[in-house]
Amino acid sequence: MLVVRPARPADLPALERLAGSATPRLTNLPAHRDRLEERIARSQRAFEAEVEFPGDEHYTFVLEDLERGEAVGTATIRAQAGAREAYYTYRQETLIHASQQLDVRREVQTLSLSHEVSEASLLCAYSLDSHYRGTSAESLLRRARLMFIAQYPERFAEILAMAFPGYLDDEQQSPFWNSVGRHFFVRDFQDINYIAGVRSKSFIAEVMPQFPLYLALLTPQARAAVGREHPEHEPAMSEMLAEGFLRSRHVDIFDAGPVIKGERERLESFRQAAWHPVRIRPSHSLPDAEPAMVANQRLGDFRCVVARYALSPTGQLMLSPEHAELLGVEEGRAVLAAPLSLAGAEHDPGYDEGEL
């Protein structure tokens, strides 16, 4: 049985393993013991704090396999992406170059350094044990964070964002970084990715070029990488687009991976989530039903599991004793439930034309 819960100090070895096995390696989940230890402590403080509006809180969750007795996945929410320091991206823009004398008018694509995403809440640092990929564990871990946000909206921004790892070549190098960042840092992509994870990112504003980058001046490989997610993350992108996120015009400053965003009230998990009182029944007597994410309403002891969305004629959610115990709920207590499956997982609506 799998459950998503807040991370605790005993999960540190598992987080180290998950950080080291992430594909590709994640800036926001460095395989660095001290940083991961700080992440867990910071998350514990966030869960314990009384919060009225989003700030510098980080909420780190793990997916625990109860049969194995260890965390097999992790994911984080940053309440405000740029609360401590600006969250930098490149914004894709179009400039018009025209000359009446020469009868020339050209639209030129550029990238401009931006920190507009700083105000959004960021879903980040997702890593899952390879044995669980392609199963419902992926959706549970990825979207349980939305179930948490739905219960505590005052802790998060109206706009949610996700930055996906960008395209890497066969040698695990970033064509975009080699065409842009390397000229200013004189370091390999993997080196700068690690440094950004274990140190402050203030060097971005200090060293990266402040003027717009003209895409036409980059290598063809770099241009092709802009806004393209790493192949390993294509299923996750499809699911989040089906959830209601939209591709924005922002991309990562290191590898040009896409940044997606969504208004939380328009996301499917928010629209379809409903509160139901619990009715406990033996597993063998529960009717067949579609699986759902079911979460309790306990801040520091948040739990989210996959269970059948089986409702009684009076609207009670029928749970097995095992699921009820795992969620820490008694009969009559309310739980939040939302369908696990999302229709249209291959749908890609293209760019969003809004501010983000």
Steps between C-alpha positions, in 0.01 A plus 500: 500500500628848409447826688617858445598677823732780620871416502671434833866463608494121468436545124841659442672187358209444263507863384874468432433194287211666314705814434788294364276296269291787360503510118637747417662631819284777648624842607225518763579153639880487542662173606661680794436363849522831688264676256248217516517502879431873495210440259333257739545732799369794302198299391423398857504865607261587215250231601512618863470875428183703500488650151257760368660567161773337288861576584828312524343169606609174337280193543678174422302179461602138458322201351540211743458137406374352825598147400860607443492741793682777314444808287504421128422848367513865596349829384497856634289817492670838531229733627652794312763426239688825555438568869868498600662599170361564153404193302658559159377370167533600137181634343443431132411822317466631146664821376413672172792623288378712210635744243279693256802588287592138447140379508595251772296382792623210709368342818793393714470257791689594816549386858495761776608444859195515725390438857123518442452142622632602844149562635366155403497191721739246353447124477852361485764245609307194376683168494359148501667160532523345153306190611186713546509690172210430273272420795238698692778593744614768253167681499452458875833659586476774237140602572475440876663842526192649333280328758706666773478844334123459460466461877728789597458760223614788722850350502543517123473736203210503255743405223685168516806431286720205409841509331583188302855378433613594152633298212846342532698333222641145501796617709264654760603849396260788449522650148346820636751532781791435266374772268425759771597449863834332444637816338443690825578235763760285317356191670324186381124475538518225764745707707288815498184296563655356816635837619158659453349228718734524797570875502306821456392581145589868537783446251238481225432873512870573550633313198223417252454750215240767577414579137259296284640193327419478130409140424622535143854545635495174698593161359223300329526242779450768766199649319341156473540447876311814606178399674564129447471271803733208567356181341475333842255771606267495198235285679506740796455794266200331335339437837550855622358644178198274544478630856453849360850648500608697192836542335624848579752711309756444775786250484778400738811718482739203500354242261196689355259238635132609492320670788128428521249684714138476605238689693433263783121537499494389135701183556311172481606382844348815651186495288423135562609472864214450746465450874327183618435355845662161548314172524723204589421166340700175451707497183313203351166684532607818322349544152719528193583862425759719330810570712525839668743701704370523855657739753440568865474853642791497744769758422809353666375142457378543142443171324384424146434153359339336200166337583177420319264793449207297630212710633201384701149613397529776761831632364736336747840384373538133580852414613657177613618484862860493370462825307309665784775410746769621264324835457435520874126552456201355679154439364318829447818707456537679167766429238579675173476283189578564133517260201846359437462479123496805275337507159698626202848422630644561152339842461740790451325838467820681408614829646306701750467862399477634855755681712689185590 
